[in-house]
Amino acid sequence: MSTRRILIALGALAVLVSPPSYAQFKANGFFAFQYEKGGSQSDYPDGTFRGTQAGLLVSGQTGNIFFYNLEVRLKSEAKAGLEEAWVALQPSSAFGLKLGLYLVPFGKYNRSNRPHETPFIQPPLHLEAMYPASWRDIGILAEGLAGVLSYSAYLGNGLGEAADLASSQQFKDNNPHKAGGGRVGLFLSQSFEVGASYCTGKYDDTNSRSLILQGADVSWKSETFLFSYEYGKALIDNPEEYARGETEGHSFLLSLSIGGFSPYVSYQNMNINDPYHGPGFITGVSPGSGISSSLSRWAIGLTYAPTSGLLIKIEYDLNREAGEKLKNDVLHAQVAVCF
């Protein structure tokens, strides 16, 4: 479905299905930019301002059960696009059906990755390699909350084949097979949730090889403490002469709130072994040189909220590679505003 068709569908539904007396509308947005300075073997040894982000979210309700959502996002100084664009039928909190472009409900981070929604400045290490940043899909999404159980289930175009999974975002399906998956969450208390995620689909142009993503997450939050854990694993079918590719990793986050200050510490790791993809890979033309990597990171940070809607964030990443000692630790600083 093209961007133009999504926008037409949003407008048509808003006009046709509801009387003006029931129409509700609101707009929200955010802005952020950051500074990075790393060691001599990092990407930014000289220090640079970068990472400008901005977003505008328009959402509303028409009638009693119809909802819509449109978000446009600037993800870098030169890249802007639709983040979400869907219409929904939601007769109750236990069931809702969305049609259009949506953030994929895999784990917790992917749907809460805006600068004001997470203490992280850099995405968790293993999630950077497991799926595209702000992973989105076009299709049908059903979700709801029934008692202590939350669920999301979707059917969409799925990811495509690229040099790595981080580059596999697509919007037009590259084969006849649709991808399906979802997340189930269980609230063990009002502040404690455990979840499991799954996604499967054919990802190559010939419709012959599968990509399977598996995930688990745990989160606990009180007025003072925040703990979260996220696990992810990807199983990548390769041509018969190559072994199956695999990506796996974890991230832990512990944060303490003291007034407007929230110091945190996070441990993250990632292991990738994929003999078929990697540098030099061209879809349908040539294999890559393979990917074999084992990385870990300690992230130590602080967020400060001097006033509502304003966040100042500092993070220092200690990056470690198996068998190597590189000078690639990085200091990040970010200012984020939401309204």
For each residue, the residues with C-beta under 8 A, 3 or more apart:
1: 5 6 100 101 138 171
2: 5 6
3: 6 7 82 85
4: 7 8
5: 1 2 8 9
6: 1 2 3 9 10 82 85 86 100 101
7: 3 4 10 11 70 85
8: 4 5 11 12
9: 5 6 12 13 87 99 100
10: 6 7 13 14 68 70 85 87 100
11: 7 8 14 15
12: 8 9 15 16
13: 9 10 16 17 62 66 68 87
14: 10 11 17 18 23 60 62 68
15: 11 12
16: 12 13
17: 13 14 62 63 66
18: 14 22 23 62 63 66
19: 22 23 63
20: 23
21:
22: 18 19 61 62 63 64
23: 14 18 19 20 60 61 62
24: 60 61 62
25: 58 59 60
26: 58 59 60
27: 56 57 58 59
28: 56 57 59 338 339
29: 54 55 56 57 338 339
30: 53 54 55 114 115 116 336 337 338 339
31: 53 54 336 337
32: 51 52 53 54 115 116 334 335 336 337
33: 49 50 51 52 53 334 335
34: 49 50 51 121 332 333 334 335
35: 47 48 49 50 332 333 334
36: 43 44 47 48 50 51 330 331 332 333
37: 44 45 46 47 48 330 331
38: 42 43 44 45 328 329 330 331
39: 42 45 326 327 328 329 330
40: 45 327
41: 45 326 327 328
42: 38 39 45 327 328 329 330
43: 36 38 328 330
44: 36 37 38 47 48 50 330
45: 37 38 39 40 41 42
46: 37
47: 35 36 37 44
48: 35 36 37 44
49: 33 34 35
50: 33 34 35 36 44 76 77
51: 32 33 34 36 76 334
52: 32 33 74 76 77
53: 30 31 32 33 73 74 75 76 114 115
54: 29 30 31 32 73 74
55: 29 30 71 72 73 74 83 114
56: 27 28 29 71 72 73
57: 27 28 29 69 70 71 84
58: 25 26 27 69 70 71
59: 25 26 27 28 67 68 69 70
60: 14 23 24 25 26 67 68
61: 22 23 24 64 66 67 68
62: 13 14 17 18 22 23 24 66 67 68
63: 17 18 19 22 66
64: 22 61
65: 89 90 91
66: 13 17 18 61 62 63 87 88 89 90
67: 59 60 61 62 87 88 90 96
68: 10 13 14 59 60 61 62 86 87 88
69: 57 58 59 84 85 86 88
70: 7 10 57 58 59 82 84 85
71: 55 56 57 58 82 83 84 85
72: 55 56 80 81 82 83
73: 53 54 55 56 80 81 82 83 134
74: 52 53 54 55 79 80
75: 53 79 80 81 133 134
76: 50 51 52 53 79
77: 50 52
78:
79: 74 75 76
80: 72 73 74 75
81: 72 73 75
82: 3 6 70 71 72 73 85 101
83: 55 71 72 73 101 103 134 136
84: 57 69 70 71 100 101 102 103 136
85: 3 6 7 10 69 70 71 82 100 101
86: 6 68 69 98 99 100 101 102 141
87: 9 10 13 66 67 68 98 99 100
88: 66 67 68 69 96 97 98 99
89: 65 66 96 97
90: 65 66 67 93 95 96 97
91: 65 95 96
92: 95 144
93: 90 96 144 145 146
94: 144 145 146
95: 90 91 92 142 144
96: 67 88 89 90 91 93 142 143 144
97: 88 89 90 140 141 142
98: 86 87 88 102 140 141 142 143
99: 9 86 87 88 140 141
100: 1 6 9 10 84 85 86 87 138
101: 1 6 82 83 84 85 86 136 137 138 171
102: 84 86 98 136 137 138 139 141 154
103: 83 84 110 111 134 135 136
104: 110 111 131 135 136 137 154 156 181 199
105: 110 111 141 143 152 154 182 183 197
106: 110 131 135 181 183 197 199 213 215
107: 110 127 183 195 197 215 217 230 232
108: 111 112 195 217 219 228 230
109: 112 113 118 123 124 127 230
110: 103 104 105 106 107 113 127 131 134 135
111: 103 104 105 108
112: 108 109 117 118
113: 109 110 117 118 123 133 134
114: 30 53 55 117 118 338
115: 30 32 53 118 121 311 313 334 336
116: 30 32 309 311 336 337 338
117: 112 113 114
118: 109 112 113 114 115
119: 253 255 262 264 301 303 313
120: 123 124 253 266 299 301 315
121: 34 115 301 313 315 332 333 334
122: 125 128 299 315 317 330 332
123: 109 113 120 127 128 133
124: 109 120 127 128 230 249 251 266 268
125: 122 128 129 249 251 268 269 270 295 296 297
126: 129 130 230 232 247 248 249 250 251 268 269 270
127: 107 109 110 123 124 130 131 230 232 249 251
128: 122 123 124 125 133 166 270
129: 125 126 164 165 166 247 249 270 272
130: 126 127 165 166 213 232 234 247 249
131: 104 106 110 127 135 159 165 166 168 213 234
132: 135 159 165 166 167 168 169
133: 75 113 123 128 166
134: 73 75 83 103 110 113
135: 103 104 106 110 131 132 159 169
136: 83 84 101 102 103 104 169 171
137: 101 102 104 154 156 157 158 179
138: 1 100 101 102 156 157 171
139: 102 154 155 156 157 178
140: 97 98 99 154 155 156
141: 86 97 98 99 102 105 152 153 154 156
142: 95 96 97 98 151 152 153 154
143: 96 98 105 150 151 152 153
144: 92 93 94 95 96 150 151
145: 93 94 149 150
146: 93 94 149 150 151
147:
148: 186 187 188
149: 145 146 184 185 186 187
150: 143 144 145 146 183 184 185 186 187 193 195
151: 142 143 144 146 182 183 184 185
152: 105 141 142 143 182 183 184
153: 141 142 143 180 181 182
154: 102 104 105 137 139 140 141 142 180 181 182
155: 139 140 178 179 180
156: 104 137 138 139 140 141 178 179 180
157: 137 138 139 170 171 172 173 178 179
158: 137 170 173 177 178 179 199 201 202 203 211
159: 131 132 135 165 168 169 170 179 201 203 211
160: 168 169 170 174 203 283
161: 168 174 203 204 205 209 277 283
162: 165 167 168 277 281 283
163: 167 277 278 279 280 281 288
164: 129 167 168 274 277 278 291
165: 129 130 131 132 159 162 168 211 234 236 247
166: 128 129 130 131 132 133
167: 132 162 163 164
168: 131 132 159 160 161 162 164 165 203
169: 132 135 136 159 160
170: 157 158 159 160 173 174
171: 1 101 136 138 157
172: 157
173: 157 158 170 176 178
174: 160 161 170 203 204 205
175: 202 203 204 205 206 207
176: 173 207
177: 158 201 202 207
178: 139 155 156 157 158 173 201
179: 137 155 156 157 158 159 199 200 201 202 203 211
180: 153 154 155 156 199 200 201
181: 104 106 153 154 197 198 199 200 201 213
182: 105 151 152 153 154 197 198 199
183: 105 106 107 150 151 152 195 196 197 198 215
184: 149 150 151 152 195 196
185: 149 150 151 193 194 195
186: 148 149 150 193 194 195
187: 148 149 150 190 192 193
188: 148 192 193 194
189: 192
190: 187
191: 220 221 222
192: 187 188 189 219 220
193: 150 185 186 187 188 217 218 219 220
194: 185 186 188 216 217 218
195: 107 108 150 183 184 185 186 216 217 218
196: 183 184 215 216 217
197: 105 106 107 181 182 183 213 214 215 216 217
198: 181 182 183 212 213 214 215
199: 104 106 158 179 180 181 182 211 212 213
200: 179 180 181 210 211 212 213
201: 158 159 177 178 179 180 181 210 211
202: 158 175 177 179 207 208 209 210 211
203: 158 159 160 161 168 174 175 179 209 210 211
204: 161 174 175 207 208 209 283
205: 161 174 175 283 284
206: 175 209
207: 175 176 177 202 204
208: 202 204
209: 161 202 203 204 206 236 237 238 239
210: 200 201 202 203 235 237
211: 158 159 165 179 199 200 201 202 203 234 235 236 237
212: 198 199 200 234 235
213: 106 130 131 181 197 198 199 200 232 233 234 235
214: 197 198 232 233 234 235
215: 106 107 183 196 197 198 230 231 232 233
216: 194 195 196 197 229 230 231
217: 107 108 193 194 195 196 197 228 229 230 231
218: 193 194 195 227 228 229 230
219: 108 192 193 226 227 228 229
220: 191 192 193 225 226 227 228
221: 191 225 226 227
222: 191 225 226
223: 257
224: 256 257
225: 220 221 222 254 255 256 257
226: 219 220 221 222 253 254 255 256 257 262 264
227: 218 219 220 221 252 253 254 255
228: 108 217 218 219 220 251 252 253
229: 216 217 218 219 250 251 252 253
230: 107 108 109 124 126 127 215 216 217 218 250 251
231: 215 216 217 249 250
232: 107 126 127 130 213 214 215 247 248 249 250
233: 213 214 215 246 247 248
234: 130 131 165 211 212 213 214 245 246 247 248
235: 210 211 212 213 214 244 245 246
236: 165 209 211 244 245 246 247 274 276 277
237: 209 210 211 244 245
238: 209 242 243 244 245 274 275 276 277
239: 209 242 276 287
240:
241:
242: 238 239 245 275 276 287
243: 238 275
244: 235 236 237 238
245: 234 235 236 237 238 242 272 273 274 275 276 277 291
246: 233 234 235 236 271 272 273 274
247: 126 129 130 165 232 233 234 236 270 271 272 274
248: 126 232 233 234 270 271
249: 124 125 126 127 129 130 231 232 268 269 270 271
250: 126 229 230 231 232 267 268 269
251: 124 125 126 127 228 229 230 266 267 268
252: 227 228 229 266 267 268
253: 119 120 226 227 228 229 264 265 266
254: 225 226 227 264 265 266
255: 119 225 226 227 262 263 264
256: 224 225 226 262 263 264
257: 223 224 225 226 261 262
258: 261 262 263
259:
260: 304 305 306
261: 257 258 302 303 304
262: 119 226 255 256 257 258 302 303 304 305
263: 255 256 258 301 302
264: 119 226 253 254 255 256 299 300 301 302 303
265: 253 254 298 299 300 301
266: 120 124 251 252 253 254 297 298 299 300 301
267: 250 251 252 296 297 298 299
268: 124 125 126 249 250 251 252 296 297 299
269: 125 126 249 250 294 295 296 297
270: 125 126 128 129 247 248 249 293 294 295 296
271: 246 247 248 249 293 294 295
272: 129 245 246 247 291 292 293 294
273: 245 246 291 292
274: 164 236 238 245 246 247 277 278 290 291 292
275: 238 242 243 245 290
276: 236 238 239 242 245 281 287 288 290
277: 161 162 163 164 236 238 245 274 281 287 288 290 291
278: 163 164 274 281 288 289 290 291
279: 163 288 289
280: 163 286 287 288 289
281: 162 163 276 277 278 286 287 288
282: 285 286
283: 160 161 162 204 205
284: 205
285: 282
286: 280 281 282
287: 239 242 276 277 280 281
288: 163 276 277 278 279 280 281 291
289: 278 279 280
290: 274 275 276 277 278
291: 164 245 272 273 274 277 278 288
292: 272 273 274
293: 270 271 272 321
294: 269 270 271 272 321 322
295: 125 269 270 271 319 320 321 322
296: 125 267 268 269 270 319 320
297: 125 266 267 268 269 317 318 319 320
298: 265 266 267 317 318
299: 120 122 264 265 266 267 268 315 316 317 318
300: 264 265 266 315 316 318
301: 119 120 121 263 264 265 266 313 314 315 316
302: 261 262 263 264 313 314 315
303: 119 261 262 264 311 312 313 314
304: 260 261 262 311 312 313
305: 260 262 308 310 311 312
306: 260 310 312
307: 310
308: 305
309: 116 337 338 339
310: 305 306 307 335 336 337
311: 115 116 303 304 305 334 335 336 337 338
312: 303 304 305 306 333 334 335
313: 115 119 121 301 302 303 304 332 333 334 335 336
314: 301 302 303 331 332 333 334
315: 120 121 122 299 300 301 302 331 332 333 334
316: 299 300 301 329 330 331 332
317: 122 297 298 299 329 330 331 332
318: 297 298 299 300 329
319: 295 296 297 326 328 329 330
320: 295 296 297
321: 293 294 295 324 325 326
322: 294 295
323:
324: 321
325: 321
326: 39 41 319 321
327: 39 40 41 42
328: 38 39 41 42 43 319
329: 38 39 42 316 317 318 319
330: 36 37 38 39 42 43 44 122 316 317 319
331: 36 37 38 314 315 316 317
332: 34 35 36 121 122 313 314 315 316 317
333: 34 35 36 121 312 313 314 315
334: 32 33 34 35 51 115 121 311 312 313 314 315
335: 32 33 34 310 311 312 313
336: 30 31 32 115 116 310 311 313
337: 30 31 32 116 309 310 311
338: 28 29 30 114 116 309 311
339: 28 29 30 309
